[in-house]
Amino acid sequence: MGFYITINQSIQMVSGVSIVLCTYNGRFAMQRLFAHFVALRIPEGLEWEIILTDNASTDGTVEWVEELVKAQGWRFNLKCICEEKPGLNHAREAGARAASHDWILFCDDDNLLRPDYLERWFEVVNSYPGLGAIGGQGVLGDDLVRPDWFEKYSHSYALGPQATSSGMLPLGSALYGAGLFVFKKPVLQWMDAGLQLMMSDRKGNSLASGGDLEWCYLLQLQGFRMYYDERLVFVHQIRQDRLIWSYYIKLKQGIASGVALLEPYRFLLLKGNNAIAFLLHQTYKTLMAQVVWYNQKIKLKFMPVGRLSDESSLGLQILAAKASSYRRFYTASISGFFNLKKMLNAKV
């Protein structure tokens, strides 16, 4: 398979990074968040900036941040932009395009970076050639109350290790978007050549997700590697009202809702670009998703009243979301495969 673009992957000193901060009505998180930015230790010779991307907020976030920075007398490079098209992936793209540097850091408005976050990244990115994304691990804020079920399912909240140890990840792996460093140039060149990202990601109260996986897969399709560093740690200051079971169910449904749209990427990475093979693969996955969901639904229907556990109910709702995803996006996923294949084979 020929790569769509070729970029020099030899070791070249990276000298700049743009922190892309995407927010939707995140005004009340900003003072704490910016206090952590101010506390960052900046490696010698590193240029950095903050790109605040306001994703259709209605709470005056941008104006409030500009006043905050002015009142505190903070002297760092801050750009504020607005992206009216709802969706985290749209906001990240807008922030990436506004960024002055090729390496960007996706920082959500509840990601409190530890002081050495840029130092650790700077060491890694200047030590290994061919990296496309570098991720770390989130830890839950100490002031938050953890429900009994939380430890078992916390990874879905972008918490905890993403590998057993630091190092390169296998082909087909992906890193969660919170606190993620990304080499933006290859992905933006895909978009400039006509690629439409398939995932919109979270918008408003919708918890659809998968945009971070899409960025990781696009980079790997062009030969770039994923790297996990356990020393990259940020505090994920999740709102307490999101640490409840009903929210977690919606979160998992949102994660499952985009699985069909991500199949073309994984297939191309792991199995190749045979179109007939993908058609058969996607048809099989679609049919099996319906069968598995329906069988589980029937099985649980005959369970005695009061015996249906929260975990069983969660599993059924995840299966339902996956089955729906494969049904709804069957045609879109096939179109996406052919579009990706065409672009991979193009000569630029």
C-alpha positions in Angstrom: 0.0 0.0 0.0 1.4 3.4 -1.0 1.2 6.2 1.6 -0.8 9.3 0.6 2.0 11.7 1.6 5.6 11.3 2.5 7.1 13.4 5.3 10.7 13.3 6.4 10.6 11.1 9.5 14.3 11.5 10.5 15.0 13.0 13.9 14.6 16.8 13.6 14.5 18.9 16.7 11.0 20.1 17.4 11.0 23.6 18.7 7.3 24.5 19.1 4.0 23.3 20.4 0.4 24.7 20.3 -2.0 23.8 23.1 -5.4 23.5 21.5 -8.0 24.1 24.2 -11.5 23.2 23.0 -14.4 24.2 25.1 -18.2 24.4 25.1 -19.6 26.6 27.8 -16.5 26.0 29.9 -16.2 29.4 31.4 -16.2 28.3 35.0 -13.3 25.8 34.4 -11.0 28.4 32.9 -9.4 30.0 36.0 -8.2 26.7 37.4 -7.2 25.5 34.0 -5.1 28.6 33.1 -3.4 28.5 36.5 -2.0 25.1 35.5 -0.8 26.5 32.2 1.0 29.2 34.0 2.7 26.6 36.2 4.1 24.6 33.2 7.8 24.3 33.1 8.9 25.3 29.6 11.9 23.5 28.1 14.7 25.8 26.9 14.2 26.8 23.3 10.6 25.7 23.1 8.1 28.1 21.7 4.5 27.6 22.8 1.1 29.1 22.5 -2.5 28.5 23.6 -5.3 28.3 21.0 -8.7 28.6 22.7 -11.3 27.2 20.4 -14.8 28.2 21.5 -17.2 25.6 20.1 -20.5 27.5 19.9 -20.5 28.4 23.6 -23.3 30.7 24.9 -21.6 31.6 28.3 -19.1 34.2 27.1 -16.1 32.0 27.5 -13.8 33.9 25.2 -14.5 37.3 26.6 -14.1 36.0 30.2 -10.7 34.4 29.4 -9.4 37.5 27.7 -10.3 39.5 30.7 -8.8 36.9 33.1 -5.4 36.9 31.2 -5.3 40.7 31.1 -6.2 41.0 34.8 -3.6 38.4 35.9 -0.9 40.0 33.6 0.0 36.6 32.2 2.4 36.9 29.3 2.0 34.0 27.0 0.8 33.8 23.4 -3.0 33.3 23.4 -5.2 33.1 20.4 -9.0 32.9 20.7 -11.0 31.6 17.8 -14.6 30.5 17.4 -15.9 27.3 15.6 -19.6 27.6 15.2 -20.0 24.0 13.8 -20.8 21.9 16.8 -18.6 18.9 17.6 -15.3 18.4 19.3 -13.6 17.1 16.2 -14.6 20.2 14.3 -13.2 22.3 17.1 -10.0 20.4 17.1 -9.6 20.8 13.4 -10.2 24.6 13.7 -7.7 24.8 16.5 -5.1 22.8 14.6 -5.5 25.1 11.6 -5.0 28.2 13.7 -1.9 26.8 15.4 1.5 28.1 14.5 3.3 24.9 15.2 3.1 21.4 13.6 2.9 19.7 17.0 -0.3 20.4 18.9 -1.6 19.3 22.3 -5.3 18.5 22.6 -6.2 19.8 26.1 -9.9 19.6 27.1 -11.2 22.2 29.5 -11.1 19.7 32.4 -7.5 18.5 31.8 -5.2 20.0 34.4 -1.6 19.4 33.1 1.1 18.6 35.6 4.0 21.1 35.6 6.4 18.7 33.7 3.9 17.8 30.9 5.7 19.7 28.2 9.1 18.7 29.5 8.3 15.0 29.2 6.8 15.4 25.7 9.8 17.5 24.6 12.2 14.7 25.6 10.2 12.0 23.8 9.5 13.8 20.6 13.1 14.8 20.1 14.3 11.2 20.8 12.3 9.1 18.4 11.7 9.5 14.7 8.4 9.0 12.9 6.1 9.7 15.8 2.6 10.9 15.0 0.9 11.0 18.4 2.1 10.8 22.0 -0.3 10.2 24.9 -0.1 9.9 28.6 -2.6 9.1 31.4 -5.3 10.9 33.2 -5.8 10.6 37.0 -9.0 11.6 38.7 -9.1 14.7 40.8 -8.6 14.0 44.5 -11.7 16.1 45.5 -14.1 14.0 43.5 -16.2 11.2 45.0 -15.7 7.9 43.3 -18.7 5.6 43.1 -18.3 1.9 43.9 -18.4 0.9 40.2 -15.9 3.5 39.0 -12.5 1.8 39.1 -13.7 -1.0 36.9 -15.0 1.3 34.2 -12.8 4.4 34.6 -10.8 4.0 31.4 -13.9 5.2 29.4 -13.4 8.6 31.1 -9.8 8.9 29.6 -8.3 7.8 32.9 -5.5 5.4 33.7 -2.6 3.8 31.8 -3.0 3.2 28.0 -0.4 0.5 27.9 1.5 -1.8 30.3 4.6 0.3 30.0 6.0 3.3 28.1 6.9 2.8 24.4 5.7 2.4 20.9 2.2 1.0 20.5 1.3 -1.8 18.0 -0.2 -0.9 14.6 -3.9 -0.3 14.9 -3.7 1.1 18.4 -5.2 4.5 19.4 -4.7 7.0 22.2 -7.5 8.9 23.9 -7.7 12.5 22.9 -7.4 14.1 26.4 -3.9 15.3 26.9 -2.8 14.0 23.4 0.1 15.4 21.4 -0.5 15.1 17.7 1.7 15.9 14.6 -1.0 17.8 12.8 0.5 18.3 9.3 -0.3 14.8 7.8 -4.0 14.9 9.0 -4.5 18.5 7.7 -3.1 17.5 4.3 -5.6 14.7 4.1 -8.4 17.3 4.8 -7.0 19.8 2.3 -7.1 17.1 -0.4 -10.8 16.5 0.2 -11.1 14.1 3.1 -14.1 14.7 5.3 -13.6 13.3 8.9 -16.3 10.8 9.6 -16.6 11.5 13.3 -18.1 14.8 14.6 -17.5 13.8 18.2 -19.2 15.3 21.2 -21.5 18.3 20.6 -23.8 19.9 23.1 -25.3 17.1 25.2 -24.4 14.4 22.7 -21.7 12.0 23.9 -20.8 10.5 20.5 -17.0 10.0 20.4 -14.2 8.4 18.3 -12.7 11.5 16.8 -9.4 10.9 18.7 -9.2 7.4 17.2 -9.8 8.8 13.8 -6.8 11.1 14.1 -4.6 8.3 15.3 -5.7 5.9 12.5 -5.1 8.6 9.8 -1.6 9.1 11.1 -0.8 5.4 11.1 -2.1 5.0 7.6 0.7 7.4 6.6 3.4 5.4 8.5 3.5 7.4 11.7 3.7 5.6 15.1 1.8 6.0 18.3 3.8 6.4 21.6 2.6 6.1 25.2 4.6 7.7 28.0 3.4 6.8 31.6 5.2 10.0 32.9 2.8 12.2 31.0 0.2 12.8 33.7 -2.7 15.2 33.8 -5.5 15.5 36.4 -8.9 14.9 34.8 -11.2 17.1 36.7 -14.4 15.5 35.6 -17.6 17.1 36.8 -19.1 15.2 39.7 -22.5 14.9 38.0 -20.8 12.8 35.3 -19.7 10.2 37.8 -23.1 8.6 38.0 -24.3 5.4 36.4 -26.9 7.0 34.1 -24.2 9.3 32.6 -21.8 6.4 32.2 -24.4 4.5 30.2 -24.8 7.4 27.8 -21.0 7.7 27.6 -20.6 4.1 26.6 -23.5 4.4 24.1 -21.8 7.4 22.6 -18.5 5.5 22.3 -20.3 2.5 20.6 -22.3 4.7 18.2 -19.3 5.3 15.9 -17.8 1.8 15.6 -19.0 1.2 12.1 -17.4 4.5 10.8 -14.0 3.5 12.2 -14.0 0.1 10.6 -12.5 1.3 7.3 -9.4 2.7 9.1 -8.8 -0.5 11.1 -9.3 -2.7 8.1 -6.9 -0.8 6.0 -4.3 -0.8 8.7 -4.6 -4.4 9.7 -5.9 -6.3 6.7 -5.1 -4.3 3.5 -7.0 -2.5 0.8 -8.9 -5.3 -0.9 -12.4 -3.8 -1.6 -14.2 -7.1 -1.9 -12.7 -8.3 1.3 -13.9 -5.2 3.1 -17.4 -5.5 1.7 -17.6 -9.0 3.0 -16.1 -8.0 6.3 -18.5 -5.1 6.9 -21.5 -7.1 5.8 -20.5 -9.9 8.3 -19.9 -7.4 11.1 -23.2 -5.7 10.5 -25.2 -9.0 10.5 -23.3 -10.4 13.5 -23.9 -7.2 15.5 -27.7 -7.6 15.0 -27.6 -11.3 15.9 -25.6 -10.8 19.1 -27.7 -7.9 20.2 -31.0 -9.7 19.5 -29.8 -12.9 21.2 -28.7 -11.0 24.3 -32.0 -9.1 24.3 -34.0 -12.4 24.2 -31.8 -14.0 26.9 -32.3 -11.1 29.3 -36.0 -11.0 28.6 -36.4 -14.4 30.3 -34.3 -13.5 33.3 -36.4 -13.5 36.6 -37.7 -10.1 37.7 -35.1 -8.3 39.9 -32.2 -10.5 38.6 -31.1 -8.1 35.8 -27.9 -6.5 37.0 -26.7 -3.0 36.1 -23.8 -4.6 34.3 -26.1 -6.8 32.2 -28.3 -3.8 31.3 -25.2 -1.8 30.4 -24.0 -4.6 28.1 -27.3 -4.8 26.3 -27.4 -1.1 25.7 -23.8 -1.1 24.3 -24.7 -4.0 22.0 -27.8 -2.1 20.9 -25.7 1.0 20.1 -23.2 -1.1 18.1 -25.9 -2.8 16.2 -27.5 0.5 15.4 -24.2 1.9 14.3 -23.5 -0.9 11.8 -27.1 -0.6 10.4 -27.1 3.2 10.1 -23.6 3.6 8.8 -23.3 0.5 6.6 -23.3 2.5 3.3 -21.3 5.4 4.8 -18.6 3.0 6.0 -18.2 1.5 2.6 -18.0 4.9 0.9 -15.5 5.9 3.5 -13.3 2.8 2.7 -13.3 3.6 -1.0 -12.5 7.2 -0.4 -9.6 6.4 1.9 -8.3 3.8 -0.5 -8.4 6.3 -3.3 -6.5 8.9 -1.3 -3.9 6.4 -0.1 -3.2 5.5 -3.7 -3.1 9.1 -5.0 0.3 10.7 -5.9 0.8 14.1 -4.5 
